Amino acid sequence: MPNRSILLILSIVVALTPGVAAGADRPNIVFILADDLGYGDLGSYGQQVIRTPSLDRMAAEGIRFTHFYAGATVCAPSRSVLMTGQHTGHTHVRGNARGTAQSLRDEDVTVAEVLKSAGYATGLFGKWGLGEVGMEGHPLSQGFDAFFGYLNQVHAHNYYPEFLWRGLEKVPLRNKVERTPRRHGGFEGGWATERNEYSHDLVMSEALAWVEEQKDSPFFLYLALTIPHANNEATRATGDGAEVPEYGVYEGEDWPNPDKGQAAMITRMDRDVGALLGRLGELGIDDRTLVIFSSDNGPHNESNHDLLKFNPSGSLRGIKRDLYDGGIRVPFMARWPGTIEPGQVSDHVGYFGDLMATVGELANVEAPSNIDSISFAPTLQGRPSEQRRHDYLYWEFYEAGSSQAVRLRQWKGVRKPMLTGRLELYDVLRDEGERYDVARNHPEIVSEIEGIMKEAHVPHPNWKPPSDR
């Protein structure tokens, strides 16, 4: 795996390569990540209640994937997979935790580091969740030139926090927060008692300003939005965890406030994605900018809103914290005017770990060698005959007694608890909702998937299955 010294040498070589330093044929890359947005939460994926015109237009102007998966079913490991190109059997952060267990290490190489070695400016705006001040995983130590937002995922529950981070410095905000005591001392989360500055709006403003500053040279923008994640502490305290400044077009609906808030958050995010796409056009760089939009895992049920009203998983089974497809199959779309043919729908099977190989190919720079990553650039660029396929996709999860999952061709295997449980088997092409367990009918597939699960899981001292504790 390339370490930081090798990446520095690569960056020097790239900078001295004719045409490369000027950004020739290398696109800007924008990766927009929603937080807990379900596969069925967008109109282009079947949503009937919540309005998402900008993202629906983005899908129409580019390519919409129907079998793309998040890195995990909760945020921290999913983001670790996205940044390192390693699935949850290999990546360092495999669950939501505290302290260094939820921090990347110096030896971990991120997408940002790879692109920085290729001469890209790199900016992260929003929620990081993979290392805080004083840890090896801080974004400024993981390849990002600029950072504004939340370092800690629990801090990110609150849309009206008392501060955000800019680099290594706290930026005070004009909000006041009632904090929630933690059993072992200190505080975690909370809810606002004075609401003056909405964090999502601040993040968007900073991100747009940064894009304008970088418009003349290649850049990587990782826009990790917190919408529509719930404020879990506010839900417990007030019964409503959907924090948003106003309900907008949903104000007049005869709905409970959590339902209005959930819908308004998604529509607000949609509006701001539209603003970003518009700004790229105004700057004259949209035809050399690849924009990808997705979500870190399946939809939550933590704002006290009505899942039946919004049907956020669509036809899929499960939600956040499930390894059924509703917990890990996510909306995934890409727009790149002049390169991606508009109006496409792709059934290519990919996952977050593939971003690493993809950006390496697009930026013409070597990615780390120890990754579980296949570039989907051929699909984006209209070269389907060159598109490689995964032998399988793999996930493991350490909450709720633990579980494992594998996507193998049309088959999906789910095992609970991991390593020792009975394998459930579904044909997700015929049975998208994973309703009919056909393990008895296909013992050879069950055996193959069990072998994959054994091969893909590499033991880690921080993450132990129940049988090893």
N, C-alpha and C positions, 0 to 999 in steps of 0.2 A: 504494500500500500504506500503511495507517495506520502512522505511526511512533509512538514512545513518547509524544510530546506529544499527538497526536490521541487515543491510547488513554486518556491521563490526563483529557482533556476529556470523553471518552465516559463515564469512570467517574464524573465529577462530575455529568454530566447524568443518568446512571442513578440515582445516589444521591438526586437531588432529584425523581425521578419517583415520584408517589404509588403505593404498593403494591409497587413494584419493590424498594425498599431493604429491605422486610420479607421479601423472598423469595417474593412471591405468584406461584404457578403456575410457579415455576422449580425444577426438580429439582436435588438434589445429584447430582453426577456422579462415579462411581467407575470408573476404567479400570484393570483388572488385566492386566498384561502378563507372561506367562511367557517364558522365555528358551530358545529352541531346542526348543520343544514341537511335535511333529508333528501333522498333520491327523488321524492315526489313533491318537493317544496317549490319547484319552478314550473311555470306554465309550459315550457318546452319539454318537461318531463311529466306532464299530466296534471299539474296543480289546477284546481278549478275555482278556488276561493281567493287566494293571495295573488296580488297583481305584481308581475315581474317583467314589465315590457322591455327594459334595457337588456336584461340577460336573455330574454327570448329573442331579441333582435341579434344579440351576439351569437347565439346558436344558429340563427338563420344565415348570418354572414360568415360562418365558419364551419366547424365540424363538431358534432355532438356525439360523445361516446356513450354507449349503453351498457358496457360490461367493464367499466373501470372501477378500481377498488382503492379505498384508503389504505394507509399503512397499518391501521389498528382501529379498534372500536372505541377508544378514548383518545384524548388529545395528545398527551406527551409522547407516547410511543409512535403514534401516527406521524407526528412532526419529526421524530428521530428518524423514522424510515424515509420520510421525504428528503431530509437534509443529507443523510448518509448513503442512501441507495442500498441499504441492507434491510432485509425483512426482520420481523420480530424474533426470530430464532437466532439472529446474529447481531442485531444492532444493540448498542450499549443500554439505551433507555427503553425498557420493555413494558413500562406501566406508569401510572400516575403515582408519584411518591413525593418525598421532601428531600431537600439537601442534595448532596452529591450523587445520590442514586438517580436523581432526575436531572443530571448535568452531563453534557457531552464532555469528553476528555480531550487533552491536547492531541492525542494520537488519532482521534476521529477526524476525518476529512469531510467537509461539507460541500454542498453544491456551490455555496458562496465562495469558498476557498478555490474551488476549481475554476469558477468564472473570473475570480480576481486574478488568478494566474494567467488568464487569457487577456488581461487588460481591461476587464469590465469594472466600472464603478458598481458598488454593491450596497443596497439599502434595505433595511428591514423596518417596517412600520406596522405596529399592532402588537400582537401577542407572541412572545417567544416561547417561554416555558421549558427551556433546555439548559438553563444555567443563569446564575445571578451574579451580582457584583462580588468579586473575590473568588469566583469559581472558574475553572478552566472552560466551562461551557458558555460564558458570557458571549453575546453575539459579536462584540468587537474583537474577541479572541478566536472567533470561528469564521472569519472571512468577511464580515460586514464592515464597511467603511462608516456607515451611519445607522443609528438606531433611535427610534422614538416609540415609546409605548409601555407595555407591561413586560416585566421579566418573569414574574411569578404568576402561575395560572390561577391561584385562588384570588390574588389581588385583582386579576382580570375579570372576576365575577361582577365587580362593581363598575357600572358605567359612569358613575359620578365619584371617582376616587379623589382623595386629597392630594395626590401627586401622580405623575407619570415619570418615566425615565427618559432622558436624552443622553445617550451614551452611558457614561458613568455617573451622571449628575441627576439628582432629583429635581423635577420641575413642579413647584407647588401650584395647586389649582384652587379655585374659589368654591370648593365644595366642602361640606362637613359630613362626616361619616360616623354612624353608630357601629362600633366594631364588635365582633363576636369573639368572646373568650375561647381560648383553646385549652383543652384538658391539661396539656403539659406545659402551660405557660405561654405568654405572648398572645397575639391575636391573629385571626385569619378571617378574611372577608369582611362583610358588613353591608350596610345599606345607607344610602344618603339621607340625611335630615335637612340639608340645604343643597339644592340642585342648581348649579349655575353653569357648569361646563361639562358637556357631554363628550366622553372620551372618544367615541367613534368619530365625531365631527372633527375633533382635534387631530386624530390620526390621519384622516383623509386630507385635511388641509396641509399637513406636513408632507405627506406623500406626494401630493400634486406639486407642491413647491419644489421638492427634490427632483422630480421628473423634469421640470423646466430647467433646473440647473444642469442636468446631465444630457440635455437633448442633443448635443453635438458629438457625443461619443457613446460607445456601447455601454449599456447599463443593465443591471439585474435588480428589479424591484420585487421584493417579497412582501406582499401586502396581506398580512395575517390578521384579518378582521375578527372582532369578538362576536359580532352578530351572527346568529340569533341565540347565543349561549344565554342561559338563565343566570340571574343573580340568585344563587341557591340560598344564601343567607336571607335575602329579602323575602323569598318565598316562605321560608320558615317563620319569619317574623311578622310579615304583613299579608301573606297569602297571594302575593303577586310578584313574580320574579322577572317579568318582562319590562325592563326599564327602557323607556324611550321618551323623548321630550314631548311629543304629541302623537296622536293617533292618526292624523292625516285623513286620508280618504275613508278610514274605518271609524271615524268619530261618531257618525250617525247610526252605526250598526247596533242592533239590539243584542249585543254580545256582552259577556263578562269582560272586565278590563284586561285580565290576562290574555284573552283571545285577541282583543284589539291590539294589545301590545305586541304579541307574537307576530301578527300579520304586519303591523306597522314597522317593526324592526326589519323584517325581510324586504319590505317595499322601500324603506329608507336605504338599505344596502344596495338594492337594485338601482335606485336613483343615482347613487354615488359611483357605482360601476359605470353607468352611462356617462357620468361627468368625466371620469378618467378616460374612457374611450374617446369622448369628444375632445378632450384636451390633447390627446395624441394626434388627432386629426388637425387641430388648430396649430400645433407645433410642426406639422408636416412630416411626422415620423411614424404614422400608423402603418404605412406599408413596409417599414423595416422593424416592426415591433410585433413579436409573438406574445399574445395575451392568453393565459390559461386561467380558467376559473374552476374551483372545486370546493369541497368541504372536507374537514378533517375526519369525520366519521358520520354515522347515521344520526337521525334526529333525537333530541332529548324529550323528556316529559317532565321537566323540572321547573317550569314557570307557572304551573297550575293551570295551563291552557288545555284545550280540548283536542286530543289527538284525532278523535273521530271526525271532528269538523274539518280538519285540514288534511287528514290522511297523508302525513309527511313521508311515509315509506312507500307510498304508491302501492304496487302489487306485491312488494317484497315483504318477507317475514322478519319481524324484529325491529329493534331500535338500538340506540347507543347502548353499549355494553353487551350486545349480542354478537356472536360470530355468524349468525345467519345473515343473509345478504342485506337485510334492512339495516344492520348495524355497520356494514363495511362497504357496500356498493354505493357509490356516490355520484352526484352529477359531475360531469367532467367535460368541459368544452374548450375549444381553442379557436382563436381568431388571428389571422395574419393576412391582411388584404394583399392581393396580388400573388400570394404563395399558396394559401389554403383555399381550395375551391369552395365557394359558399354552398350552403344547403346540404352538407353531407351528414350522414348518420353512419357511425362505425360500430361494428360489433367486436372490434379488436379487444382482446382481454389483456388489460394491463393494470398497473397499480402504482402507488406513489413512488416506490423505489426506482421506477423507470425514469424519473426526472433526471437523475444523475447521468446516465448514459446518453440521454437525449440532449442535454445542454452540452455535454462533452462533444458530441457530434456536430451540433450546430455552431459551437464556438471553435471547433477544430483544435481541441486541446484534450490531452489524455486524462481520462477519469481514473480513479483508484482501481486497482486490480481485484480487490476482495469484495466486490459488490454483487448484489442480486438484482441486476439492472439490465434491461434491454431497451435500446433507443426506439422510441416511436416516431422519430423524425421521418422515416419513409412514409408512414401513414399521413403525417401532416403535409408532406411535400408532394403527395400524389405519386408515390413510388411503391404501390402495394406489393409488387412482386419481390421487392427487397426487404419487406417487413418480416423480421424474425418473430418467433412465438416462444412464450415461456413453456418449459416442460410442466411447470406447476406454479401456483402461488400459495404462500403459506402465511398463517397467522397463529399467534398464541396470546393468551390473555390470562391474567393472574387474579382477577377479582371473581367474586361469586363462585368460588370453588374451583376456578380455572377451566380453560377450554382450549382446544386447538381446532383449526380449520384448514382445509386444502381445497383449492380449485384446480381440477385436473380435467382438461378438455371440457366436456359438458357436465362433468360430475363435480359435486360439492360434498366433501366429507366434513362432519362436525363431530368432535369427541369431547365429552364432559364426564369426569375431569380429565385434564390432559395427561397423556402417557398411559393411563390405566382404564379409562372409561370405554364404554361400548361405542363403536363408530356408527353414526347415522349417515345415510347416503341418499343424496338427492340428484336427480337429473334436472339441472336448473334451466335447460333449454326447453324441456317439456313441462316442467313444474317450477316456474319462476318463484312461486311463493313458498317453496320447500315444505310442502304439506305432506308429501307421501315418501316415507322412508322405504327405500328399495334395497336396503343392505342385504336382506335374505336372498334376493334374486341375483345379486352380482358379487359373490364372495371373492372373485378374483380382483375386482376393483377395490373392494374393501381391503384386501391384503396389500395391494399396491399403495393405497393411500396410507395405510398404517406404516408401511416401510418409509414413505416420504416423511411422515411426521417424526419418525425416529431419526432420520437423516438430517432433517432441517433444524431440529432443536439442538442447539449447542448449550450445555449448561452454563449458568452465569451465577456468581456468588450473590448477587443482589436479587435474583429472581428465581425463586425455588417453587416448584410444583408442590401441592399439598403432601404428596408422598415423601418428599425430601426434607420437610420441615421438622 
